[in-house]
Amino acid sequence: MTARPSATLLLARHGQTVWHAENRYAGVSDIALTDEGRRQAGQLGEWAVRHPVDAIWTSTLTRAIETAEPACCALGLVPRREHDLRECDFGEVEGRTLAEFAAEHPERAREYRADPVTHPFPGAEDPRSAAARGVMALRRIADGHPGQRVLVVAHNTLLRLVLCELLSIPLGAYRRVFPRLRNTAVSEVRIGEEGGALLSLNVPCAPDVSP
């Protein structure tokens, strides 16, 4: 019996938002892109022309949808949206920084830094549930695009949790193993019947123009 062809998913974090400068947790809050974020989205669109994709999926949050727009326009593709690709809900820390939370709850912040899965923020979504829904969403996308290349625009924490789940890395280590996914950087994974494989990580979509 012939194996079903694997899909290649090109995972990109959305562009910069207005909360990035102060490193505030955006989570499920629908925060707008900055001018820089829109410029980064344009660079992702140019990258998609150089590395053509067959389909584009995004989360249902505006910052992901707007980040994918230039690529959709450049390739003439209609974006598809998946609610399970939304960012994690950070509960009481939505719109706040970790430093602000630590000033009020130093012990809770220490526990979070040590293991953010066992000790999530108060009122936050269980990271294990977020990882599970994210992986299921990617598997559904992969199943719908066998043998194709699919750009998926989503979010920093969700994508790091998903990468851990796909690669059998303990979820509690996601902040250490994957400290940060850069805005509009691309991580390439292959998902098929044999499971998931990481082909590249956090690659900038814009060419390096440094001397």
Steps between C-alpha positions, in 0.01 A plus 500: 500500500643837399568737790314829501741782399614721787407866513757772561374766739678834512425638844530877537438722799294811425659845464583741780207638702453812708571302817840371386702801610418427866488121454138477614311175472246537220347154513141499379480881510453624142796737480584694183823487303738793511641663188802275552269200523340591169846540347591153628177365350608645165835322533319173568300559184822548302638182658190309389565608140858368522385180674158434347235336714180320404275627778496747789339450839483742793360520848180700546678790674540820297876524539545160332244571227663835413847344499389247239328753271805602289586135433140424403491797263838417347404139430131549427399268785193526721608464865333238714448558870526254786381600847714233667812686378422796729752600765479365854277688742732643769223569749577773753826588321337598168629849419762490776870421515662218693685761707171661602359162601818415692484826695159397636547123516873420523452135598245431224734666249793288621292184460392609153858561390601158632214311333237704310290190429466376857463857627318710236380852572182535709193452282712400198424224252664170588812489277448126448155569356642775280771269370246228426262727308791654307641163396156373401449812288832448322425134440162592349672752274767248400236235427326746269817584306696177438822566312448877513671797664277699735577832669349511850498837680445467874651600834816483710398291800258274315757416233769426760265266685404333173864449403567334834198272459594403144863432590433315830667776705358547853248786484632655820828573320351704217627839626853362539521290183327759280568835673327706230369473148581821315222693334429356152795259525419162346539154653454208260347175618395187314190319621399163365403149603838454669446804722668841504851609407667841540682607183594858596439735792443874535643596159454873417280555197697809391845460343790589728640831376760541773862539379 
